Amino acid sequence: MEKRRTVVVSALQFACTDDVSTNVATAERLVRAAHKQGANIILIQELFEGYYFCQAQREDYIQRAKPHKDHPTILRMQKLAKELGVVIPVSFFEEANNAHYNSIAIIDADGTDLGIYRKSHIPDGPGYEEKFYFNPGDTGFKVFQTKFAKIGVAICWDQWFPEAARAMVLQGAEILFYPTAIGTEPHDANIDSRDHWKRVMQGHAGANLVPLVASNRIGKEIIETEHGKSEITFYGNSFIAGPTGEIVSIADDKEEAVLIAQFDLDKIKSTRHSWGVFRDRRPDLYKVLLTLDGTNPVR
């Protein structure tokens, strides 16, 4: 009897300090904990090397960017991935000559760097002023063939766009991964997006019939901005959803967490094919998606 393809995925969640070595050590500790629980693919949260600096528009924070090649945290995670035999997407602030990107390197289970994805959708609002730091990503949506599965990885604000999830699954992604940094809104304490945030991604899982893994940070971070202090309390709620959008594992809004879930990829593939949403798609009717206003094509 042919052996079925199963995979164990993990989402990590922790509070960041603003010290790179401390945060990378925490990430490694939790990766090892996930591995001990059988995880094959382990997702660390967005920009985990330090505080979420995008609360402010500060020239000195641009100096935190480093080139992809010989990036010290990526090199360390390559060594760790090879030692444990696990896949680790590694979020980092990338410098590429005069461009800067919010990027993620996909490290395979033998330590190979499979390449990078650069965040496509760049937010710009109070407390999340990423357009000051990051160019729009130029890689397009990508999938990566890892030892355990073909995966699609996008970043934070990307997770609000169904087109991104669909594009990755159309290219063969069997699991979607979203590293994230999201919490309270500094300009309005009454806004709480956590349930909205979860439901949108659960929809991606259900609409595409693939599991989905989301990793978010926790903790309060205070950044000195040009207008005084800005504060975000990150709400965690990292979760793993199954292929009908059901949440199978979830963290709270305060505690460090290592989430684990196992999926039968062959069974999910069979269900996805028989359900018919990919069979019955009508790309010829979707040209309106190539416009910004529903009328004029983007040139």
PAZAPA-4460 file (N, C-alpha, C; in steps of 0.05 Angstrom, whole numbers, plus 32768, in hexadecimal, padded with zeros to 4 digits):
% residues 299
    n_x    n_y    n_z   ca_x   ca_y   ca_z    c_x    c_y    c_z   seq   type   mol
   8011   7FE8   8000   8000   8000   8000   8012   8019   8000     1      M     A
   800B   802C   7FEF   801B   8044   7FED   8018   8055   8006     2      E     A
   802F   805F   8010   802F   806F   8028   8023   808B   8022     3      K     A
   8011   8094   8033   8005   80AE   8030   8018   80C4   8039     4      R     A
   8015   80DB   802C   8026   80F2   8034   8018   8101   804A     5      R     A
   8025   8101   8061   801B   8111   8077   8031   8125   807F     6      T     A
   8028   813C   808A   803B   8150   8092   8031   815C   80AD     7      V     A
   8044   8163   80BE   803E   816F   80D7   8049   818C   80D6     8      V     A
   8037   819F   80D9   803E   81BC   80D7   803C   81C8   80F3     9      V     A
   804B   81DE   80F6   804C   81EC   8110   804C   820A   810B    10      S     A
   803E   8219   811D   803F   8236   811E   804B   823E   813A    11      A     A
   805F   824F   813A   806B   8258   8152   805F   8274   8159    12      L     A
   805F   827A   8173   8056   8294   817C   8066   829D   8195    13      Q     A
   8071   82B5   8194   8080   82BF   81AC   8082   82DD   81AB    14      F     A
   8089   82E8   81C2   808D   8305   81C5   80AA   830B   81BD    15      A     A
   80AD   8320   81AD   80C8   8328   81A5   80D3   833D   81B8    16      C     A
   80ED   833C   81BC   80FC   8352   81C8   8106   8363   81B0    17      T     A
   8117   8377   81B5   8123   8385   819E   8140   837E   819C    18      D     A
   8147   8366   81A4   8162   835B   81A2   8162   8343   8190    19      D     A
   8171   8345   817A   8171   8330   8166   8179   8315   8171    20      V     A
   818F   8314   8180   8199   82FA   8189   8185   82ED   819C    21      S     A
   8177   82FD   81AD   8163   82F1   81BF   814C   82E5   81AF    22      T     A
   8142   82F4   819B   812B   82EA   818C   8132   82D2   817B    23      N     A
   8149   82D2   816F   8151   82BA   815F   8155   82A2   8171    24      V     A
   815F   82A6   8189   8162   8290   819C   8146   8285   81A4    25      A     A
   8133   8297   81A8   8118   828E   81AF   810C   827F   8198    26      T     A
   810F   8289   8180   8105   827B   8168   8111   825F   8166    27      A     A
   812B   825D   816A   8138   8243   8168   812E   8230   817E    28      E     A
   812A   823A   8196   811F   8229   81AC   8104   821E   81A5    29      R     A
   80F3   822F   8199   80D8   8226   8193   80D8   8214   817A    30      L     A
   80EA   8219   8167   80EC   8206   8150   80F4   81EA   815B    31      V     A
   8106   81EA   816D   810E   81D0   8179   80F7   81C3   8188    32      R     A
   80E7   81D3   8196   80D0   81C8   81A4   80BB   81BD   8190    33      A     A
   80B7   81CB   817A   80A5   81C1   8165   80AF   81A7   8159    34      A     A
   80C9   81A6   8154   80D5   818E   8148   80D1   8176   815B    35      H     A
   80D3   817A   8175   80CF   8165   8188   80B3   815A   8188    36      K     A
   80A0   816B   817F   8084   8162   817D   807E   8158   8161    37      Q     A
   8093   8154   8151   808F   8147   8137   808B   8159   811F    38      G     A
   808F   8174   8123   8089   8187   810D   809D   8183   80F6    39      A     A
   8093   8185   80DE   80A4   8185   80C6   80A8   81A0   80BA    40      N     A
   8094   81B2   80BB   8096   81CD   80B1   808E   81E0   80C7    41      I     A
   80A0   81F3   80CE   809C   8203   80E6   809D   8220   80DE    42      I     A
   8088   822F   80E4   8085   824B   80DD   808B   825D   80F4    43      L     A
   809E   8270   80F0   80A5   8285   8103   8097   829E   80FA    44      I     A
   8090   82AF   810D   8081   82C8   8108   8091   82DC   80F7    45      Q     A
   8083   82F0   80ED   808F   8304   80DB   80A3   8315   80EA    46      E     A
   80BA   831B   80DC   80CE   832E   80E6   80D4   8329   8103    47      L     A
   80DA   8310   810A   80DE   8308   8126   80F8   8310   8132    48      F     A
   810B   831C   8122   8125   8323   812D   8123   833A   8141    49      E     A
   810D   834A   8141   810B   8360   8153   80EF   836A   8156    50      G     A
   80EC   8381   8162   80D2   838E   8164   80C7   8393   8148    51      Y     A
   80AD   8395   8146   80A0   839D   812D   80A5   83BB   812A    52      Y     A
   80BA   83C2   811C   80C3   83DE   811B   80B2   83F0   810A    53      F     A
   80A0   83E5   80FB   8090   83F5   80E7   807B   8406   80F5    54      C     A
   807A   8407   810F   8069   841A   811C   8072   8437   8117    55      Q     A
   808C   8439   8111   8098   8454   810D   80A4   8456   80F1    56      A     A
   80A7   846E   80E8   80B7   8474   80CF   80D2   847F   80D8    57      Q     A
   80E5   846D   80DB   80FF   8476   80E6   8115   846C   80D3    58      R     A
   8126   847E   80CB   813C   8478   80B9   814F   8464   80C5    59      E     A
   8154   8465   80DF   8167   8453   80EB   815D   8436   80EA    60      D     A
   8143   8431   80E9   8139   8416   80E8   813F   8409   80CD    61      Y     A
   8143   8418   80B9   814A   840C   809F   8164   83FD   80A0    62      I     A
   8175   8405   80B3   818F   83F8   80B6   818C   83DB   80C0    63      Q     A
   8175   83D4   80C8   8170   83B8   80D1   816F   83A4   80BA    64      R     A
   816D   83AE   80A2   816B   839D   808A   8187   8391   8084    65      A     A
   8186   8378   807A   819F   836A   8072   8199   835B   8058    66      K     A
   81AE   8357   8048   81AB   8348   802F   81A3   832B   8035    67      P     A
   8195   831F   8022   818E   8302   8024   81A7   82F1   8026    68      H     A
   81BA   82F6   8015   81D2   82E6   8015   81E2   82E9   802F    69      K     A
   81E8   82D2   803B   81F8   82D2   8054   81EA   82E0   806B    70      D     A
   81D0   82E1   806A   81C1   82ED   8080   81C5   82DB   8099    71      H     A
   81CE   82E7   80B0   81D6   82D6   80C6   81BF   82C5   80D2    72      P     A
   81A7   82D0   80D3   8190   82C1   80DE   8188   82AA   80CB    73      T     A
   8188   82B0   80B1   8182   829B   809E   8196   8285   809F    74      I     A
   81B0   828C   80A1   81C5   8278   80A3   81C1   8266   80BC    75      L     A
   81BA   8273   80D2   81B6   8264   80EB   819E   8251   80E7    76      R     A
   8189   825A   80DB   8171   8249   80D7   8176   8233   80C2    77      M     A
   8188   8238   80AF   8190   8223   809D   819D   820C   80AC    78      Q     A
   81AF   8214   80BE   81BD   81FF   80CE   81A9   81F0   80E0    79      K     A
   8196   81FE   80EB   8183   81F2   80FD   8170   81DF   80ED    80      L     A
   8167   81E9   80D6   8155   81D8   80C5   8163   81BE   80BD    81      A     A
   817C   81C0   80B5   818B   81A8   80AE   818F   8195   80C5    82      K     A
   8195   81A0   80DC   8199   8190   80F4   817F   8180   80FB    83      E     A
   8168   818E   80FA   814F   8182   8103   8140   8174   80EC    84      L     A
   8147   817A   80D3   8138   816F   80BC   811C   817B   80B9    85      G     A
   811A   8196   80BE   8101   81A3   80BC   8102   81BB   80A8    86      V     A
   80EB   81C3   809F   80E9   81DA   808D   80E3   81F3   809E    87      V     A
   80F1   8209   8099   80ED   8222   80A8   80EC   823A   8095    88      I     A
   80D4   8246   8092   80D4   8260   8085   80DE   8276   8098    89      P     A
   80F1   8287   808E   80FE   829A   809F   80F9   82B6   8095    90      V     A
   80EA   82C6   80A5   80E3   82E1   809E   80FA   82F4   80A5    91      S     A
   8100   8307   8093   8116   831A   8098   8111   8334   8088    92      F     A
   811F   8349   8091   811E   8363   8084   8136   8364   8071    93      F     A
   812F   8363   8057   8144   8360   8042   814D   837A   8036    94      E     A
   8167   837D   8033   8173   8392   8023   817D   8387   8009    95      E     A
   8174   8392   7FF3   817D   8389   7FD9   8186   83A2   7FC9    96      A     A
   819F   83A8   7FCB   81AA   83C1   7FC0   819B   83D9   7FCC    97      N     A
   818C   83E8   7FBC   817D   83FF   7FC7   8160   83F9   7FCC    98      N     A
   8158   83E0   7FCA   813D   83D8   7FD0   813C   83C9   7FEB    99      A     A
   8125   83CA   7FF7   8121   83BC   8010   8107   83AD   800F   100      H     A
   8107   8395   801A   80EF   8383   8019   80EA   8376   8033   101      Y     A
   80D1   8370   8038   80C8   835F   804D   80C7   8343   8041   102      N     A
   80DB   8332   8048   80E0   831A   8039   80E0   8301   804A   103      S     A
   80DE   82EA   803E   80DF   82D1   804C   80EF   82BD   803C   104      I     A
   8102   82B0   8049   8113   829B   803C   8108   8280   8044   105      A     A
   8105   826E   8032   80FA   8253   8037   8111   8240   8039   106      I     A
   8115   8235   8052   812B   8223   8057   8121   8206   8057   107      I     A
   812B   81F6   8046   8122   81DA   8044   812F   81C9   805A   108      D     A
   8125   81B0   805C   812D   819F   8072   814A   8196   8071   109      A     A
   8158   819A   805B   8175   8194   805A   8185   81AE   805D   110      D     A
   8179   81C4   8064   8187   81DD   8068   8189   81EE   804F   111      G     A
   817F   81E5   8038   8180   81F4   801F   816E   820C   8020   112      T     A
   8178   8223   8018   8168   823B   8014   815A   8239   7FF9   113      D     A
   8140   8235   7FF9   8131   8231   7FE0   812B   824B   7FD2   114      L     A
   8131   8261   7FDE   812B   827B   7FD2   8119   828C   7FE4   115      G     A
   8112   82A4   7FDA   8103   82B6   7FEA   80E9   82BF   7FDD   116      I     A
   80D6   82C7   7FEE   80BE   82D5   7FE6   80BF   82F0   7FF2   117      Y     A
   80B8   8305   7FE3   80B7   8320   7FEC   809A   832A   7FEF   118      R     A
   8093   8333   8006   8077   833C   800C   806C   834E   7FF6   119      K     A
   8055   8346   7FEC   8049   8354   7FD5   8039   836D   7FDD   120      S     A
   8028   8369   7FF1   8016   837E   7FFA   8022   838C   8012   121      H     A
   8027   83A6   8010   8035   83B5   8025   8021   83C8   8032   122      I     A
   801B   83C4   804C   8007   83D6   8059   8013   83F1   8060   123      P     A
   8001   8404   8064   8009   841F   806D   7FF2   842B   807D   124      D     A
   7FF5   8429   8097   7FE1   8435   80A8   7FED   843A   80C3   125      G     A
   7FDF   8447   80D6   7FEA   844D   80F0   7FF4   8433   80FE   126      P     A
   800E   8433   8105   801A   841D   8113   8024   8407   8100   127      G     A
   801C   8407   80E7   8024   83F3   80D3   802E   8401   80BA   128      Y     A
   8043   8411   80BD   804C   8424   80A8   8062   8417   8098   129      E     A
   805B   8401   808B   806F   83F1   807D   8079   83FD   8063   130      E     A
   8069   840E   8057   8071   8419   803D   808A   842B   8040   131      K     A
   8090   8434   8058   80A8   8444   805D   80C1   8433   805A   132      F     A
   80BF   8419   8060   80D6   8407   8061   80D8   83F4   8049   133      Y     A
   80C1   83EB   803F   80C2   83D5   802C   80B8   83DC   8010   134      F     A
   80C7   83D4   7FFC   80BD   83D5   7FE1   80A8   83BF   7FDD   135      N     A
   8095   83C2   7FCB   8083   83AC   7FC5   8093   8395   7FBA   136      P     A
   808C   837D   7FC3   809B   8365   7FBA   8099   8361   7F9D   137      G     A
   80AF   8357   7F91   80B0   8353   7F74   80B3   8335   7F6C   138      D     A
   80AF   8323   7F7F   80B3   8307   7F79   8099   82FA   7F6D   139      T     A
   8083   8307   7F71   8069   82FA   7F6C   8064   82E4   7F81   140      G     A
   804D   82D9   7F80   8046   82C4   7F93   8054   82AA   7F8A   141      F     A
   8060   829C   7F9D   8070   8285   7F97   8068   826D   7FA7   142      K     A
   8070   8255   7F9E   806E   823D   7FAE   808A   8230   7FAE   143      V     A
   808E   8221   7FC3   80A9   8215   7FC7   80A5   81F7   7FCC   144      F     A
   80B4   81E7   7FBD   80B3   81CA   7FC1   80C6   81C3   7FD7   145      Q     A
   80BC   81BD   7FEE   80CC   81B5   8005   80CC   8196   8007   146      T     A
   80DB   818C   801A   80DC   816F   801E   80C1   8163   8024   147      K     A
   80B0   8173   8032   8097   8167   803D   807E   816F   802D   148      F     A
   807F   8186   8020   8068   818F   8011   8070   81A7   8000   149      A     A
   805E   81AC   7FEC   8061   81C5   7FDD   8052   81DB   7FEC   150      K     A
   8060   81F0   7FF3   8054   8204   8005   8053   8220   7FF8   151      I     A
   803E   822F   7FFF   803D   824B   7FF8   8041   825B   8011   152      G     A
   8052   8270   8010   8057   8281   8027   8053   829E   801F   153      V     A
   8042   82AC   802D   803F   82C8   802A   8040   82D5   8045   154      A     A
   803F   82F0   8046   8046   82FE   805E   8031   8312   8067   155      I     A
   8027   830F   807F   8015   8322   808D   8000   832F   807C   156      C     A
   8003   8348   8073   7FEE   8356   8064   7FE5   8346   804C   157      W     A
   7FF7   8336   8040   7FF0   8324   802A   7FD8   8312   8031   158      D     A
   7FD6   830C   804B   7FC2   82F8   8053   7FA5   8302   8051   159      Q     A
   7FA2   831C   804C   7F87   8328   8049   7F7D   8326   802D   160      W     A
   7F8E   831C   801A   7F87   831D   7FFE   7F82   8300   7FF4   161      F     A
   7F69   82FA   7FEC   7F64   82DF   7FE3   7F73   82D8   7FC9   162      P     A
   7F79   82EC   7FBA   7F88   82E7   7FA0   7FA3   82DB   7FA6   163      E     A
   7FB0   82E3   7FBC   7FCA   82D8   7FC2   7FC9   82BB   7FC9   164      A     A
   7FB5   82B3   7FDA   7FB2   8297   7FE1   7FAB   8286   7FC8   165      A     A
   7F99   8290   7FB8   7F91   8281   7FA0   7FA8   827E   7F8D   166      R     A
   7FB8   8293   7F8A   7FCF   8292   7F77   7FE3   827C   7F80   167      A     A
   7FE7   827A   7F9A   7FFA   8266   7FA4   7FEF   824A   7FA1   168      M     A
   7FD6   8246   7FA6   7FCA   822B   7FA4   7FC8   8223   7F86   169      V     A
   7FC2   8236   7F75   7FC2   8230   7F58   7FDE   8226   7F4F   170      L     A
   7FF3   8230   7F5C   800E   8227   7F55   8016   820D   7F63   171      Q     A
   8003   8201   7F72   8008   81E7   7F7E   800D   81E7   7F9B   172      G     A
   800A   81FE   7FA9   800E   81FE   7FC6   7FFB   81EB   7FD4   173      A     A
   8006   81DA   7FE5   7FF5   81C7   7FF4   7FEF   81D1   8010   174      E     A
   7FFF   81E4   801A   7FFA   81F1   8034   8002   820E   8031   175      I     A
   7FF3   8220   803E   7FF9   823D   803D   8004   8245   8059   176      L     A
   8019   8256   8058   8026   8260   8071   8026   827F   8070   177      F     A
   801F   828B   8087   801E   82A8   808A   802B   82B1   80A4   178      Y     A
   8045   82B9   80A3   8050   82C6   80BB   8046   82E2   80BD   179      P     A
   8041   82EB   80D6   8031   8303   80DB   803B   8314   80F2   180      T     A
   8035   832E   80F1   8038   833F   8108   8020   8352   8109   181      A     A
   800C   834C   811A   7FF4   835C   811A   7FE9   835C   8137   182      I     A
   7FDE   8374   813E   7FD3   8377   8159   7FC0   838F   815A   183      G     A
   7FC2   839D   8170   7FB0   83B4   8174   7FB7   83CB   8160   184      T     A
   7FA4   83DD   815D   7FA7   83F4   814C   7FAE   840C   815D   185      E     A
   7FC6   8418   815A   7FCF   842E   816C   7FBC   8446   816C   186      P     A
   7FAE   844A   8155   7F9D   8462   8153   7F81   845E   815D   187      H     A
   7F79   8444   8162   7F5E   843F   816B   7F5D   8425   817B   188      D     A
   7F5B   8427   8195   7F5B   8410   81A6   7F42   83FF   81A4   189      A     A
   7F2E   840A   8197   7F15   83FB   8194   7F15   83E6   817D   190      N     A
   7F2A   83E8   816C   7F2C   83D5   8155   7F39   83BC   815F   191      I     A
   7F2D   83A5   815A   7F38   838B   8160   7F33   8379   8148   192      D     A
   7F49   8374   8139   7F46   8366   811F   7F4B   8348   8121   193      S     A
   7F4F   833E   813A   7F59   8322   813B   7F46   830E   812F   194      R     A
   7F2C   8311   8134   7F19   82FD   8129   7F16   8301   810B   195      D     A
   7F15   8319   8102   7F15   831F   80E5   7F2D   8313   80D8   196      H     A
   7F44   8317   80E4   7F5E   830C   80DA   7F5D   82EE   80D7   197      W     A
   7F52   82E1   80EB   7F51   82C3   80E9   7F3D   82BA   80D4   198      K     A
   7F26   82C7   80D3   7F11   82BE   80C0   7F19   82C1   80A3   199      R     A
   7F28   82D7   809D   7F31   82DB   8082   7F43   82C3   8079   200      V     A
   7F56   82BC   808A   7F68   82A6   8083   7F5B   828B   8084   201      M     A
   7F48   8287   8096   7F38   826E   8095   7F2A   826C   807B   202      Q     A
   7F21   8283   8070   7F14   8283   8056   7F27   827A   8040   203      G     A
   7F41   8283   8042   7F54   827A   802E   7F58   825C   802E   204      H     A
   7F59   8251   8047   7F5C   8234   8049   7F44   8225   803D   205      A     A
   7F2C   822F   8045   7F14   8221   803C   7F0F   8224   801E   206      G     A
   7F14   823C   8013   7F10   8241   7FF7   7F23   8232   7FE5   207      A     A
   7F3B   822C   7FEF   7F4F   821E   7FDF   7F53   8201   7FE8   208      N     A
   7F45   81F9   7FFD   7F48   81DE   8008   7F65   81D6   800E   209      L     A
   7F72   81E7   801D   7F8E   81E2   8026   7F90   81EA   8043   210      V     A
   7FA1   81DD   8052   7FA7   81E6   806D   7FB6   8201   806C   211      P     A
   7FB4   8210   8082   7FC0   822B   8084   7FCC   822E   80A0   212      L     A
   7FE4   823A   80A1   7FF2   823E   80BA   7FF9   825C   80BD   213      V     A
   7FF0   8268   80D3   7FF5   8284   80D8   8004   8288   80F2   214      A     A
   801A   8296   80F2   802A   829B   810A   802C   82B9   8110   215      S     A
   8023   82C1   8127   8022   82DD   8130   8032   82E0   814A   216      N     A
   803B   82F8   814F   8049   82FD   8168   8036   8306   817E   217      R     A
   8040   8306   8197   8031   8310   81AE   8042   8326   81BB   218      I     A
   8037   8333   81D0   8046   8346   81E0   8041   8363   81D8   219      G     A
   8048   8375   81EA   8045   8392   81E5   8060   839D   81DC   220      K     A
   805F   83AC   81C6   8077   83B9   81BC   8073   83D7   81B9   221      E     A
   8085   83E6   81C5   8083   8403   81C4   809B   840E   81B4   222      I     A
   8094   841E   81A0   80A8   8429   818E   80A7   8448   8190   223      I     A
   80BF   8454   8191   80C0   8471   8190   80BE   847A   8173   224      E     A
   80A9   848A   816E   80A4   8493   8152   80A9   84B1   8150   225      T     A
   80A5   84BC   8138   80A8   84D8   8134   8092   84E8   8142   226      E     A
   807D   84DB   814B   8067   84E8   8158   8064   84DF   8175   227      H     A
   8079   84D4   8181   8078   84CA   819C   8078   84AC   819C   228      G     A
   806F   84A0   81B2   806F   8483   81B5   8057   8476   81A7   229      K     A
   805C   8460   819A   8046   8450   818E   8047   8434   819B   230      S     A
   8030   8429   81A0   802E   840F   81AE   801B   83FC   81A0   231      E     A
   8024   83E4   819C   8013   83CE   8191   8015   83B7   81A4   232      I     A
   7FFE   83AC   81AC   7FFD   8392   81BA   7FF6   837D   81A6   233      T     A
   8008   836C   819F   8004   8357   818B   7FF3   8341   8197   234      F     A
   7FDF   8338   8187   7FCA   8327   8193   7FCE   8309   818D   235      Y     A
   7FE5   8301   8183   7FE9   82E4   8180   7FD3   82D7   8170   236      G     A
   7FC5   82C4   817D   7FB0   82B5   816F   7FBB   82A6   8157   237      N     A
   7FD4   82A0   8157   7FDF   828E   8142   7FCE   8275   8140   238      S     A
   7FCB   826B   8127   7FB9   8254   8125   7FC1   8244   810C   239      F     A
   7FB5   822C   810C   7FB8   8219   80F5   7F9B   8212   80ED   240      I     A
   7F95   8216   80D4   7F7A   820F   80C9   7F7C   81F7   80B7   241      A     A
   7F68   81E7   80B7   7F66   81D0   80A5   7F5A   81D8   808A   242      G     A
   7F57   81C6   8078   7F50   81CC   805C   7F33   81D4   8057   243      P     A
   7F22   81D3   806C   7F08   81DF   8069   7F06   81F9   8079   244      T     A
   7F1C   8203   8082   7F1D   821C   8091   7F1A   8219   80AF   245      G     A
   7F17   8200   80B8   7F13   81FB   80D5   7F2D   8200   80E3   246      E     A
   7F2C   820D   80FB   7F44   8210   810B   7F49   81F7   811B   247      I     A
   7F61   81EB   8117   7F68   81D2   8124   7F7B   81D7   813C   248      V     A
   7F88   81EE   813C   7F9A   81F5   8153   7F9C   8213   8154   249      S     A
   7F9B   821E   816C   7F9C   823C   816F   7FA9   8243   8189   250      I     A
   7FB8   8259   8189   7FC4   8264   81A1   7FB3   827B   81AC   251      A     A
   7FB9   8284   81C4   7FAB   829B   81CF   7FB9   82B5   81C9   252      D     A
   7FB2   82CA   81D7   7FBD   82E4   81D1   7FD4   82ED   81E3   253      D     A
   7FDD   82DB   81F4   7FF1   82E2   8208   8009   82CF   820B   254      K     A
   8005   82B5   8206   8019   82A1   820C   8029   8299   81F4   255      E     A
   8043   8294   81F9   8054   8287   81E6   8048   826C   81DE   256      E     A
   804A   8264   81C5   803D   824C   81BC   804C   823E   81A6   257      A     A
   8048   8223   81A6   8051   8212   8190   8039   8202   8187   258      V     A
   802D   8209   8171   8016   81FB   8167   801E   81E5   8154   259      L     A
   800F   81CF   8155   8015   81B7   8144   7FFC   81AC   8138   260      I     A
   7FFE   81A5   811E   7FE7   8197   8112   7FF2   8184   80FB   261      A     A
   7FE5   816E   80F7   7FED   815B   80E3   7FD8   8159   80CD   262      Q     A
   7FE1   8158   80B4   7FCE   8157   809E   7FD6   8140   808A   263      F     A
   7FC2   8133   807F   7FC6   811F   806B   7FC3   812D   8050   264      D     A
   7FDA   8132   8043   7FD9   8142   802A   7FCC   8133   8013   265      L     A
   7FCE   8119   8012   7FC2   810A   7FFD   7FA3   810A   8000   266      D     A
   7F99   8108   8018   7F7D   8109   801C   7F72   8125   8016   267      K     A
   7F80   8139   801E   7F78   8155   8018   7F78   815A   7FFA   268      I     A
   7F8C   8150   7FED   7F8E   8154   7FD0   7F76   8147   7FC2   269      K     A
   7F6F   812F   7FCA   7F58   8121   7FBE   7F3E   8131   7FC3   270      S     A
   7F3B   813B   7FDB   7F23   814B   7FE1   7F23   8164   7FD0   271      T     A
   7F3A   8172   7FCE   7F3B   818B   7FBF   7F34   8186   7FA2   272      R     A
   7F3E   8171   7F96   7F38   816B   7F7A   7F1B   8164   7F76   273      H     A
   7F10   8154   7F88   7EF4   814B   7F84   7EE0   8161   7F8B   274      S     A
   7EE7   8174   7F9C   7ED4   8189   7FA4   7ECD   819B   7F8C   275      W     A
   7EDF   819F   7F7A   7ED8   81AC   7F61   7EDD   81C9   7F5E   276      G     A
   7EE7   81D7   7F73   7EEB   81F4   7F70   7F01   81FB   7F5D   277      V     A
   7F15   81EA   7F5A   7F2A   81EF   7F46   7F21   81E6   7F2A   278      F     A
   7F11   81D2   7F29   7F06   81C9   7F0F   7EF3   81DE   7F03   279      R     A
   7EE3   81EA   7F14   7ECE   81FC   7F0B   7ED6   821A   7F0A   280      D     A
   7EEF   8220   7F0F   7EF8   823C   7F0E   7EF4   8246   7EF1   281      R     A
   7EEF   8261   7EEF   7EEB   826E   7ED5   7EFF   8285   7ED2   282      R     A
   7F18   8280   7ECD   7F2C   8295   7ECB   7F25   82A9   7EB5   283      P     A
   7F16   82A0   7EA0   7F0F   82B2   7E8B   7EFC   82C8   7E94   284      D     A
   7EEF   82C5   7EAB   7EDD   82D9   7EB6   7EE9   82EA   7ECB   285      L     A
   7F03   82E5   7ED1   7F0F   82F3   7EE8   7F21   830B   7EE0   286      Y     A
   7F1F   8314   7EC7   7F30   8329   7EBE   7F2C   8343   7ECE   287      K     A
   7F15   8346   7EDA   7F10   835E   7EEB   7F24   835F   7F02   288      V     A
   7F2F   8348   7F0A   7F43   8348   7F1F   7F5D   8355   7F17   289      L     A
   7F61   835A   7EFD   7F79   8367   7EF4   7F75   8385   7EF3   290      L     A
   7F60   838F   7EFF   7F5B   83AC   7F00   7F5B   83B5   7F1D   291      T     A
   7F5F   83CF   7F21   7F5D   83DA   7F3C   7F41   83E4   7F42   292      L     A
   7F33   83EE   7F2E   7F19   83FA   7F32   7F02   83EA   7F27   293      D     A
   7F08   83D1   7F1D   7EF3   83C1   7F11   7EED   83C8   7EF4   294      G     A
   7EFC   83DB   7EE9   7EF6   83E4   7ECE   7F0F   83E4   7EBC   295      T     A
   7F24   83F1   7EC5   7F3B   83F6   7EB4   7F52   83E2   7EBB   296      N     A
   7F5B   83D3   7EA7   7F71   83C0   7EAB   7F8A   83CE   7EB5   297      P     A
   7F98   83C1   7EC7   7FB2   83CC   7ED1   7FC7   83C9   7EBB   298      V     A
   7FD5   83DE   7EB5   7FEA   83DC   7EA0   8005   83DC   7EAD   299      R     A
***
